[in-house]
């Protein structure tokens, strides 16, 4: 019974979020990674990023390289304007005002940016 409660409390919301993410990313205005545009893209981390955020950015960079055979830049927030498309890690958009519990995460996909926090 305890395992079922743990699955329902922690894993089910993440699975539902993943399904919603897939549905949202199938719309016409979704963020698209094109092999020819990777040089104009960046993974953006906060200026005061901790080691966990930097590790997440590095892992994402490695996986993008494995898929597209091209490197994507990792940039500080202060240098974000150099890039046309951005994947923000641990950075909330200005319009997001909800308070999150520590165990929750949010993905927001826009035309030229993805926010993961």
N, C-alpha and C positions, 0 to 999 in steps of 0.2 A: 504494500500500500504506500509506503514511503517513497519508493522509486517512482510510482505513478504520479504522486504529488510533485516530485522534483521535475519530472518530464513535463507535466502540465504547466508548472510555474516558470521554468527556465527555458525549455527548449521549444515548446509550442509557439510562444510569441516570436521567437527568432525565425521559425519555419514560416509562420504567417507573414512576417516582414519580408522574407526572401521571396515568397510568392507574389506579394504586392509589388516588390521591386521588379520582378520579371514582367509583371503586367504593365507597370509604368514605363519600363524601358522599351516596350514594344510600340509605344506611340510615336508619332512622327517627329515630335519635338525632343526626342531623347538625345542624350549625349552619345556621340559615336566616336570610336577610336579608329582613325584611318592610318594605315601604315605610312602614307606620305605626309601626314600631319604631325607625327610624333615629335618632330623637332620643334614644333610650335606649342607643345604641351608641357605641363609640369605637374609634379606632385608637390603640393604646397603644405608645409608644416609651420606651426607657430614659431616665432622668433625665439621663444624660450622652450622649445620642444624637449621633452625628457627622452630617455633612452628607449622607452617602449614605443613612443610615437615614431622615433627615427627608425627603429627596427621594422615597424609596420610599413613605413614608406619604402624602406629598402626591399622588403619582401614583395611589395606591390611592383616595384621597379623590376625586380628579377622575373616576376611572372609575365609582365608586359614584354620584357625582352624575349622570354621563351616563346611567346605567342607570335610576336611581330618581327623578331630578330633586329630590333632597333632599341636604342636606349632612350629613356625618358628622363628629363632633368628632375632633380629634387631641389626645391627652392624654399627660401624663407618667405614668410608672409610679406615682409617689406619689399621683396623683389618680384611679387606676383604679377605685376602689370606688364612685365616683359613677355608674357605668354598669352596666347589667344584662348586656349582651353586649359582648365585647371581642375585637379582633383585635390580637394582640401581634406586634410586629415586632422581631426581634433580642432577644427575651426567652425564655429556656427555662423550661418548667414545673419546679417544684421536684422532681418525680418523675423527671425525665430526667437520667440519669447517664452516658450514653455520650459519649465524646470524638469530636469530628468533625474530619475533615480539612478544611483551608481551602476546598477546592473543592466541598464537599458542603453540602447544605441539607436541612432537615427541615420538614415540615408536620404538625402535630398538630391534629386537629379534635375538639373536644368539644362538648357540647350548648350551652354559653354562651360558648365562646371558641375562637379559632383561634390557634395559635402558629406563627410563621414565623421560622425562624432558621437 
